Amino acid sequence: MRVWLDQHRFEPSGFSCRDVDDGVLVSLEFKIAYQAVAFAERFGGRADATPELTPLTLGVGVSTTSVVG
C-alpha cells in the first residue's frame, strides 16, 4: 500500500490498523476525496464521506492470507 501511495503521490492525513476476526482492518484518511476513492478501488475497500468523519476516510479489510511482505 505504501508503494502505491508513493507512486501516486498520495499522502493520507491519518492511518490506523487493528486486528479483526478474519484479518486486519486498515483505515486511512485523505483530505482529497478522489484520492480516497482511487485507493479504495485499488485495494478493494470503500470510501466513506459522512459528517462525523471529516476528512474523508477509507477502511480496507485485509485478510491475513493476502498480506504481502
N, C-alpha and C positions, 0 to 999 in steps of 0.2 A: 504494500500500500504506500509506503514512504517513497519508494522508487517512482511509482506512478504519479504521486503528488508532485515530486520534484520535476519529473519530465514535463508536467503540465503547468508548472509554476503556480500551483495552488497552495495556499497557506491556510490551514484550518486555524480558527481562533480558539478552539478548545478541543480536547481529546480526553476520552476515558475508556476503560475497558473493564469488564467484570465477568466472572465465571457464571454461567447459567447451566441449567440441567443438561443440555446437549451440546455445549461448546463454550464459546466466548462471545460476548456482546461488545462490539466496538462502536463507540459513539463519537462523532466528530461534529463540531460546529463550524459553520462558514458564514462570513459576513456577506458574501456574494452568492445569491441564490443559484445561479446557473452552475457554480462550482459544486454545490451540494448535489444538484440533480445529476451532473456528469459523474460524480463519484459514486452516487447510488446506482446509476445504470451500470457502471463498470464492475462494481463489486456485489451486485445483487441485493442492495439494501433499499431503503426508502428515504425520501427527503420529506420532512415534515415542517411546515411553517404554521405554527399556532401562536396565538397571543402570549401564551405562557412561556414559549420557547423562542426567545429572540436573542441573538440572531438565529437563522435557520439551522436546524440540527439534522443530523443523519445518524441512523442506527443501522449497523451492519452486523448480522449474526454470522459468526464464523465457526463452522464445525471443526472440532479438533482433528478430524480426518482430512480436512482440506487446507490446513495451515502449511505454508511453505516457509522453510527455514530461513 
